[in-house]
Amino acid sequence: MMSSSSHPPGLPTDLTGRVIFVSGGGSAGPGWSIGRASCVTYARLGAKVCVVDRDPASAEETTRLILEEGGIAKTFVGDVSEQDQVKRLFNEARQQLGPIDVLHHNVGIGKVGGPMETSAEDFDHIHKVNVASLLLAAHEVLPEMLTRGKGNIIAISSVAGMRYLGYPHLAYSVTKAANTQFIRMIAQQYADKGIRANTVVPGLIDTPRIANTVAKMFSENGLDEARVARDRQVPMGRSGTAWEVAHACAFLVSDAASYITGTELVVDGGITGKYV
Ligand SMILES: NC(=O)c1ccc[n+]([C@@H]2O[C@H](COP(=O)([O-])OP(=O)(O)OC[C@H]3O[C@@H](n4cnc5c(N)ncnc54)[C@H](O)[C@@H]3O)[C@@H](O)[C@H]2O)c1
């Protein structure tokens, strides 16, 4: 019989005192984006959350929601794809909340279109926001994580980085695939230095940005019909919620995932596993 001292701990999802930098912690519209739901989830588990976004009002709304619940958060406003702003954002975050324990790379933009419809300028811009920004953030956090011998990075990719989703979304898909490989590289290089890195791969998630971007790819007759058409593609018969992605993020950044690095956690209701 096992002695009580040999019992493993309960699921260690507590994040008390961890400083988590969430790039894109606002939302494209009113409601729950993946970044906002992640920020609130981290705060509920005890983390100190740096809510970073180029949109001051939406970042502030995330911070307000956290403070209202008694959590710890601060807003930092800037463009995470511009090097000078990235340096400022990380310096401010460190000064106000402490060394960064977790980088959650959440920003992601796209433009519908295939190779013929995607200009070189659009491609460069989407790459800059989705991928080069991760390099800039890595330059900021990795030296500190190496010195401290601990750290955790997650990036939000997309099933669009693994599969063709039925309409052309070239720059988005290519850059989301790049996020995954970028994270795998970090994970391998620093696995023996106390740093873990993983990718969360959301499927079709019902967030406010969908109304602005991909809804018209599913129906010309408005958002409600687009939602139904989008939901129908998923084996579970529905889109995911921002919370379902946030909970996967919280698991990966917590000690519950202490032996997990260099992998992808797909949160997609089964869609990437299906044939038609
Ligand atoms: N919603 C989905 O169905 C879905 C599916 C798969 C992957 N994703 C990915 O999940 C992430 C979040 O998606 P969401 O739907 O919650 O998006 P969202 O657009 O609501 O949130 C992204 C936030 O990032 C901010 N942002 C964008 N560019 C920025 C920049 N350069 N600097 C600072 N802030 C910037 C925006 O202001 C916004 O608040 C994205 O990476 C997206 O590609 C979403």
PDBQT file of the ligand as one rigid body, heavy atoms in Angstrom, charges set to zero:
ROOT
HETATM    1  N1  LIG A 301     -11.604  32.654 -33.467  1.00  0.00    +0.000 N 
HETATM    2  C1  LIG A 301     -11.240  31.549 -34.108  1.00  0.00    +0.000 C 
HETATM    3  O1  LIG A 301     -12.043  30.808 -34.706  1.00  0.00    +0.000 OA
HETATM    4  C2  LIG A 301      -9.788  31.154 -34.105  1.00  0.00    +0.000 A 
HETATM    5  C3  LIG A 301      -9.466  29.899 -34.601  1.00  0.00    +0.000 A 
HETATM    6  C4  LIG A 301      -8.147  29.499 -34.622  1.00  0.00    +0.000 A 
HETATM    7  C5  LIG A 301      -7.172  30.352 -34.155  1.00  0.00    +0.000 A 
HETATM    8  N2  LIG A 301      -7.501  31.584 -33.678  1.00  0.00    +0.000 N 
HETATM    9  C6  LIG A 301      -6.406  32.440 -33.221  1.00  0.00    +0.000 C 
HETATM   10  O2  LIG A 301      -6.603  32.772 -31.869  1.00  0.00    +0.000 OA
HETATM   11  C7  LIG A 301      -6.067  34.070 -31.606  1.00  0.00    +0.000 C 
HETATM   12  C8  LIG A 301      -7.131  34.945 -30.993  1.00  0.00    +0.000 C 
HETATM   13  O3  LIG A 301      -8.250  34.944 -31.839  1.00  0.00    +0.000 OA
HETATM   14  P1  LIG A 301      -9.556  35.776 -31.488  1.00  0.00    +0.000 P 
HETATM   15  O4  LIG A 301     -10.614  35.283 -32.388  1.00  0.00    +0.000 OA
HETATM   16  O5  LIG A 301      -9.799  35.775 -30.051  1.00  0.00    +0.000 OA
HETATM   17  O6  LIG A 301      -9.059  37.210 -32.044  1.00  0.00    +0.000 OA
HETATM   18  P2  LIG A 301      -9.270  38.748 -31.674  1.00  0.00    +0.000 P 
HETATM   19  O7  LIG A 301      -8.994  39.454 -32.987  1.00  0.00    +0.000 OA
HETATM   20  O8  LIG A 301     -10.567  39.027 -30.988  1.00  0.00    +0.000 OA
HETATM   21  O9  LIG A 301      -8.111  39.059 -30.651  1.00  0.00    +0.000 OA
HETATM   22  C9  LIG A 301      -6.830  39.415 -31.050  1.00  0.00    +0.000 C 
HETATM   23  C10 LIG A 301      -6.402  40.674 -30.318  1.00  0.00    +0.000 C 
HETATM   24  O10 LIG A 301      -5.092  40.983 -30.783  1.00  0.00    +0.000 OA
HETATM   25  C11 LIG A 301      -4.976  42.377 -30.935  1.00  0.00    +0.000 C 
HETATM   26  N3  LIG A 301      -3.912  42.666 -31.888  1.00  0.00    +0.000 N 
HETATM   27  C12 LIG A 301      -3.892  42.366 -33.215  1.00  0.00    +0.000 A 
HETATM   28  N4  LIG A 301      -2.732  42.786 -33.761  1.00  0.00    +0.000 NA
HETATM   29  C13 LIG A 301      -2.010  43.345 -32.754  1.00  0.00    +0.000 A 
HETATM   30  C14 LIG A 301      -0.728  43.956 -32.696  1.00  0.00    +0.000 A 
HETATM   31  N5  LIG A 301       0.040  44.074 -33.783  1.00  0.00    +0.000 N 
HETATM   32  N6  LIG A 301      -0.286  44.415 -31.504  1.00  0.00    +0.000 NA
HETATM   33  C15 LIG A 301      -1.058  44.296 -30.387  1.00  0.00    +0.000 A 
HETATM   34  N7  LIG A 301      -2.281  43.755 -30.383  1.00  0.00    +0.000 NA
HETATM   35  C16 LIG A 301      -2.755  43.263 -31.569  1.00  0.00    +0.000 A 
HETATM   36  C17 LIG A 301      -6.341  42.831 -31.419  1.00  0.00    +0.000 C 
HETATM   37  O11 LIG A 301      -6.558  44.212 -31.122  1.00  0.00    +0.000 OA
HETATM   38  C18 LIG A 301      -7.280  41.907 -30.619  1.00  0.00    +0.000 C 
HETATM   39  O12 LIG A 301      -7.702  42.501 -29.404  1.00  0.00    +0.000 OA
HETATM   40  C19 LIG A 301      -5.530  34.582 -32.937  1.00  0.00    +0.000 C 
HETATM   41  O13 LIG A 301      -4.160  34.299 -33.048  1.00  0.00    +0.000 OA
HETATM   42  C20 LIG A 301      -6.318  33.767 -33.940  1.00  0.00    +0.000 C 
HETATM   43  O14 LIG A 301      -5.639  33.642 -35.173  1.00  0.00    +0.000 OA
HETATM   44  C21 LIG A 301      -8.788  31.999 -33.656  1.00  0.00    +0.000 A 
ENDROOT
TORSDOF 0
